[in-house]
Amino acid sequence: MSGTHNLRELARQIAKDVTAVDDFIVSNKLPYPSSTADTPLLFPVDPSHGDVYKARIDAIQALDSLRGLLLSPPERAMLQMQYMETAALQALRRFDVFKAVPIDGHASYSQIAEQCSIPEDRLRRFLRYAMACGFFDERDGLVSHSASSAVFLRIPLWYDMLGMVTELAFPAMPNVVNAMQKFPGSSEPNETGLNVAFGMDKTAFEWFAEDEARSVLFANAMKATMSAPGYNAEFIVKGHDWARYSDGLIVDVGGSNGHVSVQLAKQFANLKFVVQDFPSAFKDAAESVPKDLRVRVEFMAHNFFETQPIRGASVYLLRWILHDWSDPYCVKILRALVPALRNGSRILIADNTMPPRGSLPNHEEKLRSFADLMMMAFHNSKERSPEQFWALFQEADPRFKLVEFRQPEGSSLGFMEVLFENESEEP
Ligand SMILES: C[S@@+](CC[C@H](N)C(=O)[O-])C[C@H]1O[C@@H](n2cnc3c(N)ncnc32)[C@H](O)[C@@H]1O
């Protein structure tokens, strides 16, 4: 995003935008944000608030630009060459420091060190760095949670998300370059940074599935995204006209522990769902489905590279599936659906989408690009533009017709609806 490069002008814009946001929160008596552990989990201004939401996003972008201008190039470069934030978070999670600090109180360094069996000197140094990054706080020699560290206790699934990032993605990332040298030009899912980091030759999903702790960590991290801004359940509920299928059947292909189907089942009382995945992904998941929904949300073991066994469903939903695979594998996944499709069957892709560079505010650009590099490290796959998604369908079968691509305001996921047209068959 380009914009002004004048310090004073940026400061004025920030003041104007922030005033609009502040006025809105105060006049509507919305919960006021703070940097303490009890701050509201969601910022009180969301995409439904139109211009006020835009003012918030513009202010974040302008703050980024202003900060950049106030630092000299060497200072900027030094700060951006940092990789310690994730390392500190890994240590603090591995030793369970997050849980040793009470969410509504404080603990001394020596208490935490003893409870977590970590030398106090190391604890202090990791915490000091984490505090400089906004995690945890210290007053009078006592450690408390900040808004950013408390989130891992307030939303327990986020602790698994942190585990997935620090224990799986973090070691994989520096090994991407090693994998590129070991397997030049590879787009195979078992020749990745993750493979080199952990010295194994399975795909990420096969490797997760063979270890219960890893498998649960990954499935919970996926579930955690439902409460992440940009990915929350509301977007999947509103991102598609589900009501039009009345009592139709939705196949949630690669649906993990069913968290997406459950959200949809809560909103659309007549729809039925079959969640397909490896059995390890939905181990014990059926019991976590609310009792009243169980008749409408079922689980089925199915490998999506094999022919789809459920014929003629209203929609085959692929949420966060294609981004895990390089192009030839995506084409195989789509072709495996074709024998099950009737004239008029729909496929809905809900996936991270990459818009043209420069069209997103920088903090959003960073999140999308982060996900893209994580896909590279885990699977030799990538995040795609809408055009790249559609190209996969065109290659898979000429009978696919693009209905629409939708990107709801504030959503990191785009929704591509594709129709299967088979003229030789009645709808
Ligand atoms: C990134 S997760 C997305 C999960 C879920 N759809 C969501 O939106 O949170 C990808 C899912 O694909 C599943 N998966 C991977 N390979 C598969 C395969 N060959 N057959 C079926 N499921 C598979 C994984 O177990 C995982 O649950």
The ligand as an SDF file (V2000), in Angstrom:
LIG
                    3D

 27 29  0  0  0  0  0  0  0  0999 V2000
   -5.4280  -27.5910    6.7470 C   0  0  0  0  0  0  0  0  0  0  0  0
   -6.4350  -28.8700    7.3650 S   0  0  0  0  0  0  0  0  0  0  0  0
   -8.0430  -28.1730    7.1070 C   0  0  0  0  0  0  0  0  0  0  0  0
   -9.0700  -28.7850    7.9780 C   0  0  0  0  0  0  0  0  0  0  0  0
  -10.4790  -28.1850    7.8480 C   0  0  0  0  0  0  0  0  0  0  0  0
  -11.0300  -28.3730    6.5100 N   0  0  0  0  0  0  0  0  0  0  0  0
  -10.4880  -26.7160    8.2280 C   0  0  0  0  0  0  0  0  0  0  0  0
  -10.9140  -25.8970    7.4160 O   0  0  0  0  0  0  0  0  0  0  0  0
  -10.0520  -26.3720    9.3340 O   0  0  0  0  0  0  0  0  0  0  0  0
   -6.3250  -30.1090    6.1150 C   0  0  0  0  0  0  0  0  0  0  0  0
   -7.0590  -31.3920    6.4510 C   0  0  0  0  0  0  0  0  0  0  0  0
   -6.9020  -32.3160    5.3530 O   0  0  0  0  0  0  0  0  0  0  0  0
   -6.7820  -33.6040    5.8990 C   0  0  0  0  0  0  0  0  0  0  0  0
   -6.1430  -34.4800    4.8980 N   0  0  0  0  0  0  0  0  0  0  0  0
   -4.8790  -34.4580    4.4390 C   0  0  0  0  0  0  0  0  0  0  0  0
   -4.6760  -35.3920    3.5240 N   0  0  0  0  0  0  0  0  0  0  0  0
   -5.8500  -36.0480    3.3760 C   0  0  0  0  0  0  0  0  0  0  0  0
   -6.2810  -37.1130    2.5480 C   0  0  0  0  0  0  0  0  0  0  0  0
   -5.4500  -37.6810    1.6840 N   0  0  0  0  0  0  0  0  0  0  0  0
   -7.5530  -37.5230    2.6530 N   0  0  0  0  0  0  0  0  0  0  0  0
   -8.4140  -36.9370    3.5340 C   0  0  0  0  0  0  0  0  0  0  0  0
   -8.0620  -35.9020    4.3560 N   0  0  0  0  0  0  0  0  0  0  0  0
   -6.7940  -35.4730    4.2730 C   0  0  0  0  0  0  0  0  0  0  0  0
   -5.9350  -33.3980    7.1240 C   0  0  0  0  0  0  0  0  0  0  0  0
   -6.0160  -34.4860    8.0290 O   0  0  0  0  0  0  0  0  0  0  0  0
   -6.5030  -32.0930    7.6670 C   0  0  0  0  0  0  0  0  0  0  0  0
   -7.5460  -32.3360    8.5760 O   0  0  0  0  0  0  0  0  0  0  0  0
  1  2  1  0
  2  3  1  0
  2 10  1  0
  3  4  1  0
  4  5  1  0
  5  6  1  0
  5  7  1  0
  7  8  2  0
  7  9  1  0
 10 11  1  0
 11 12  1  0
 11 26  1  0
 12 13  1  0
 13 14  1  0
 13 24  1  0
 14 15  1  0
 14 23  1  0
 15 16  2  0
 16 17  1  0
 17 18  1  0
 17 23  2  0
 18 19  1  0
 18 20  2  0
 20 21  1  0
 21 22  2  0
 22 23  1  0
 24 25  1  0
 24 26  1  0
 26 27  1  0
M  CHG  2   2   1   9  -1
M  END
$$$$
